[in-house]
Structures are given as structure tokens and as C-alpha cells.
Amino acid sequence: MVSQNRPKNFLQQGQKKNNTRWFLIGSVAVTAALYVIPFGRMIAYPLILLSTLVHEMGHGLSALAVGAHFKAFHMWSDGSGVAYIDGQTNRVGHAIIAAGGLVGPAVAASLCFIVAKKDALARIFLTILGASLIICEFLFVRNMFGWIFVGVLAAAFLWLAQQKRAWLAQTSLVFVALQLSLSVFSRMDYLFMATAQTAQGRMPSDVSQIADALFLPYWVWGGVCAFFSLAVLFLGMRSYVRK
């Protein structure tokens, strides 16, 4: 016979598990609706810019990690962006900087999934994100469109972090994680392109820069970055949905 008088913490864990499931289902439903309802793609436009921001910041943070200088960041209304890097580093360092932007959205999505499991951690993480974006805006952003977008995004993160509804911060992070995850797939063709088109013209793609710094064709490095991104996404999603 099984007793029905279950411990309180057992019931709470079950409730949190249900919340986790509903956060994910709700985010998937909203995302799907954006591509069906009228003007949905217009509403989803900032989400495309979000993936661009994470991509370019991935380049910048990777540059700082290998001892180079993150000079400036530009992004434009067409969804393109450029991170300007300066300073001396070796070939491996150049490759890491180029790869940082390619795997940045996957790493950021995985991190959002992990911290979204707990409401207190989600609030803290959103606060850190908002404050970090404000710092980046003053240190690195150098064009008006980038200033506006980064500033609005920072304000949104800080506002969400201060809301009394605990589920709001968690749901927001799950939604952001899902959008960044989708951008990994929707922009995966970029991993196998020799050049990239930006608002400033055509330039060598990130995978071409990796190939120039190291060895092997650019499409091999595209495959390596794709595999790494998918593996990181799997680990983040697995951590979120498991008990």
C-alpha cells in the first residue's frame, strides 16, 4: 500500500516540475504564433536583433578573454552587426574570437535555460544582464540604432527582474533561450558561407577567418561550430527539463 500523505517538499517539487513544463510549452506556443498571426513577423523583429547582439558580443567577450581589445560594436536595422577588435594575439586567439560569435547564441541560450529553473536565480541573472548591457552601451556601442536597441533591451531586463510575479522572470528567460536556440538553426547556413553581407558591404565570414587563422577549409570549421552549438543547446535544455 502507498501512503497518500506525501511530504510537503515532494509536492513542491512536483509543482515546480509542472511550472517548468508550462513555461516551455507557453514559450513554444507564443513563438509559433508570431509566425502565424498578422504582423507577427514584425513583432518577432526584435528577436532577430537579439541574436545579432549576442553574436557580436560573443566576438567581443572572446576577444577580451584572449587578451585582445573590444573596441566597438555596431548593429543596423537590417539585422546585421560588426564587432571591431584590436590588439595583438596569436592564430589560435584569432580563431577563438571568430568562433565566439558563432557559438555565442547557443551558449547564451543554454545559460538562460539553466538559470530559469529557479525564480530567485532568474531575477538575479536578469539584473546582471540589464546592468551589463548598460555598461556595454557606454563602452562599446558606437551607432544610434545600437544605442537604442541595447538601451531598450537593458531596461526590459531590469524591469522584468523587479516584478513581483516570480514566474515572469523565469518565463522571460525561457522565451529568450528559445529564440536564441531557434536562431542557431535559422542562421546555421552562415556557418557554411565564405563571405558575409553587412550594412558596410561584403566581408569574409567568421568561419573563413577561422580557416585563415588555422587550417582546413572554412566549411569544416562551420561543421565544428554547428556540432558544438547543438551539443551546448542539448545540455542546457536537458538541465532545464530534468527533475
Secondary structure as a PSIPRED ss2 file (coil, helix, strand):
# PSIPRED VFORMAT (PSIPRED V4.0)

   1 M C   1.000  0.000  0.000
   2 V C   1.000  0.000  0.000
   3 S C   1.000  0.000  0.000
   4 Q C   1.000  0.000  0.000
   5 N C   1.000  0.000  0.000
   6 R C   1.000  0.000  0.000
   7 P C   1.000  0.000  0.000
   8 K H   0.000  1.000  0.000
   9 N H   0.000  1.000  0.000
  10 F H   0.000  1.000  0.000
  11 L H   0.000  1.000  0.000
  12 Q H   0.000  1.000  0.000
  13 Q H   0.000  1.000  0.000
  14 G H   0.000  1.000  0.000
  15 Q H   0.000  1.000  0.000
  16 K H   0.000  1.000  0.000
  17 K H   0.000  1.000  0.000
  18 N H   0.000  1.000  0.000
  19 N H   0.000  1.000  0.000
  20 T H   0.000  1.000  0.000
  21 R H   0.000  1.000  0.000
  22 W H   0.000  1.000  0.000
  23 F H   0.000  1.000  0.000
  24 L H   0.000  1.000  0.000
  25 I H   0.000  1.000  0.000
  26 G H   0.000  1.000  0.000
  27 S H   0.000  1.000  0.000
  28 V H   0.000  1.000  0.000
  29 A H   0.000  1.000  0.000
  30 V H   0.000  1.000  0.000
  31 T H   0.000  1.000  0.000
  32 A H   0.000  1.000  0.000
  33 A H   0.000  1.000  0.000
  34 L H   0.000  1.000  0.000
  35 Y C   1.000  0.000  0.000
  36 V C   1.000  0.000  0.000
  37 I C   1.000  0.000  0.000
  38 P C   1.000  0.000  0.000
  39 F C   1.000  0.000  0.000
  40 G H   0.000  1.000  0.000
  41 R H   0.000  1.000  0.000
  42 M H   0.000  1.000  0.000
  43 I H   0.000  1.000  0.000
  44 A H   0.000  1.000  0.000
  45 Y H   0.000  1.000  0.000
  46 P H   0.000  1.000  0.000
  47 L H   0.000  1.000  0.000
  48 I H   0.000  1.000  0.000
  49 L H   0.000  1.000  0.000
  50 L H   0.000  1.000  0.000
  51 S H   0.000  1.000  0.000
  52 T H   0.000  1.000  0.000
  53 L H   0.000  1.000  0.000
  54 V H   0.000  1.000  0.000
  55 H H   0.000  1.000  0.000
  56 E H   0.000  1.000  0.000
  57 M H   0.000  1.000  0.000
  58 G H   0.000  1.000  0.000
  59 H H   0.000  1.000  0.000
  60 G H   0.000  1.000  0.000
  61 L H   0.000  1.000  0.000
  62 S H   0.000  1.000  0.000
  63 A H   0.000  1.000  0.000
  64 L H   0.000  1.000  0.000
  65 A H   0.000  1.000  0.000
  66 V C   1.000  0.000  0.000
  67 G C   1.000  0.000  0.000
  68 A C   1.000  0.000  0.000
  69 H E   0.000  0.000  1.000
  70 F E   0.000  0.000  1.000
  71 K E   0.000  0.000  1.000
  72 A E   0.000  0.000  1.000
  73 F E   0.000  0.000  1.000
  74 H E   0.000  0.000  1.000
  75 M E   0.000  0.000  1.000
  76 W C   1.000  0.000  0.000
  77 S C   1.000  0.000  0.000
  78 D C   1.000  0.000  0.000
  79 G C   1.000  0.000  0.000
  80 S C   1.000  0.000  0.000
  81 G E   0.000  0.000  1.000
  82 V E   0.000  0.000  1.000
  83 A E   0.000  0.000  1.000
  84 Y E   0.000  0.000  1.000
  85 I E   0.000  0.000  1.000
  86 D E   0.000  0.000  1.000
  87 G C   1.000  0.000  0.000
  88 Q C   1.000  0.000  0.000
  89 T C   1.000  0.000  0.000
  90 N C   1.000  0.000  0.000
  91 R H   0.000  1.000  0.000
  92 V H   0.000  1.000  0.000
  93 G H   0.000  1.000  0.000
  94 H H   0.000  1.000  0.000
  95 A H   0.000  1.000  0.000
  96 I H   0.000  1.000  0.000
  97 I H   0.000  1.000  0.000
  98 A H   0.000  1.000  0.000
  99 A H   0.000  1.000  0.000
 100 G H   0.000  1.000  0.000
 101 G H   0.000  1.000  0.000
 102 L H   0.000  1.000  0.000
 103 V H   0.000  1.000  0.000
 104 G H   0.000  1.000  0.000
 105 P H   0.000  1.000  0.000
 106 A H   0.000  1.000  0.000
 107 V H   0.000  1.000  0.000
 108 A H   0.000  1.000  0.000
 109 A H   0.000  1.000  0.000
 110 S H   0.000  1.000  0.000
 111 L H   0.000  1.000  0.000
 112 C H   0.000  1.000  0.000
 113 F H   0.000  1.000  0.000
 114 I H   0.000  1.000  0.000
 115 V H   0.000  1.000  0.000
 116 A C   1.000  0.000  0.000
 117 K C   1.000  0.000  0.000
 118 K C   1.000  0.000  0.000
 119 D H   0.000  1.000  0.000
 120 A H   0.000  1.000  0.000
 121 L H   0.000  1.000  0.000
 122 A H   0.000  1.000  0.000
 123 R H   0.000  1.000  0.000
 124 I H   0.000  1.000  0.000
 125 F H   0.000  1.000  0.000
 126 L H   0.000  1.000  0.000
 127 T H   0.000  1.000  0.000
 128 I H   0.000  1.000  0.000
 129 L H   0.000  1.000  0.000
 130 G H   0.000  1.000  0.000
 131 A H   0.000  1.000  0.000
 132 S H   0.000  1.000  0.000
 133 L H   0.000  1.000  0.000
 134 I H   0.000  1.000  0.000
 135 I H   0.000  1.000  0.000
 136 C H   0.000  1.000  0.000
 137 E H   0.000  1.000  0.000
 138 F H   0.000  1.000  0.000
 139 L H   0.000  1.000  0.000
 140 F C   1.000  0.000  0.000
 141 V E   0.000  0.000  1.000
 142 R C   1.000  0.000  0.000
 143 N C   1.000  0.000  0.000
 144 M H   0.000  1.000  0.000
 145 F H   0.000  1.000  0.000
 146 G H   0.000  1.000  0.000
 147 W H   0.000  1.000  0.000
 148 I H   0.000  1.000  0.000
 149 F H   0.000  1.000  0.000
 150 V H   0.000  1.000  0.000
 151 G H   0.000  1.000  0.000
 152 V H   0.000  1.000  0.000
 153 L H   0.000  1.000  0.000
 154 A H   0.000  1.000  0.000
 155 A H   0.000  1.000  0.000
 156 A H   0.000  1.000  0.000
 157 F H   0.000  1.000  0.000
 158 L H   0.000  1.000  0.000
 159 W H   0.000  1.000  0.000
 160 L H   0.000  1.000  0.000
 161 A H   0.000  1.000  0.000
 162 Q C   1.000  0.000  0.000
 163 Q C   1.000  0.000  0.000
 164 K C   1.000  0.000  0.000
 165 R C   1.000  0.000  0.000
 166 A H   0.000  1.000  0.000
 167 W H   0.000  1.000  0.000
 168 L H   0.000  1.000  0.000
 169 A H   0.000  1.000  0.000
 170 Q H   0.000  1.000  0.000
 171 T H   0.000  1.000  0.000
 172 S H   0.000  1.000  0.000
 173 L H   0.000  1.000  0.000
 174 V H   0.000  1.000  0.000
 175 F H   0.000  1.000  0.000
 176 V H   0.000  1.000  0.000
 177 A H   0.000  1.000  0.000
 178 L H   0.000  1.000  0.000
 179 Q H   0.000  1.000  0.000
 180 L H   0.000  1.000  0.000
 181 S H   0.000  1.000  0.000
 182 L H   0.000  1.000  0.000
 183 S H   0.000  1.000  0.000
 184 V H   0.000  1.000  0.000
 185 F H   0.000  1.000  0.000
 186 S H   0.000  1.000  0.000
 187 R C   1.000  0.000  0.000
 188 M H   0.000  1.000  0.000
 189 D H   0.000  1.000  0.000
 190 Y H   0.000  1.000  0.000
 191 L H   0.000  1.000  0.000
 192 F H   0.000  1.000  0.000
 193 M C   1.000  0.000  0.000
 194 A C   1.000  0.000  0.000
 195 T E   0.000  0.000  1.000
 196 A E   0.000  0.000  1.000
 197 Q E   0.000  0.000  1.000
 198 T E   0.000  0.000  1.000
 199 A C   1.000  0.000  0.000
 200 Q C   1.000  0.000  0.000
 201 G E   0.000  0.000  1.000
 202 R E   0.000  0.000  1.000
 203 M E   0.000  0.000  1.000
 204 P E   0.000  0.000  1.000
 205 S C   1.000  0.000  0.000
 206 D H   0.000  1.000  0.000
 207 V H   0.000  1.000  0.000
 208 S H   0.000  1.000  0.000
 209 Q H   0.000  1.000  0.000
 210 I H   0.000  1.000  0.000
 211 A H   0.000  1.000  0.000
 212 D H   0.000  1.000  0.000
 213 A H   0.000  1.000  0.000
 214 L C   1.000  0.000  0.000
 215 F C   1.000  0.000  0.000
 216 L C   1.000  0.000  0.000
 217 P C   1.000  0.000  0.000
 218 Y H   0.000  1.000  0.000
 219 W H   0.000  1.000  0.000
 220 V H   0.000  1.000  0.000
 221 W H   0.000  1.000  0.000
 222 G H   0.000  1.000  0.000
 223 G H   0.000  1.000  0.000
 224 V H   0.000  1.000  0.000
 225 C H   0.000  1.000  0.000
 226 A H   0.000  1.000  0.000
 227 F H   0.000  1.000  0.000
 228 F H   0.000  1.000  0.000
 229 S H   0.000  1.000  0.000
 230 L H   0.000  1.000  0.000
 231 A H   0.000  1.000  0.000
 232 V H   0.000  1.000  0.000
 233 L H   0.000  1.000  0.000
 234 F H   0.000  1.000  0.000
 235 L H   0.000  1.000  0.000
 236 G H   0.000  1.000  0.000
 237 M H   0.000  1.000  0.000
 238 R H   0.000  1.000  0.000
 239 S H   0.000  1.000  0.000
 240 Y H   0.000  1.000  0.000
 241 V H   0.000  1.000  0.000
 242 R C   1.000  0.000  0.000
 243 K C   1.000  0.000  0.000
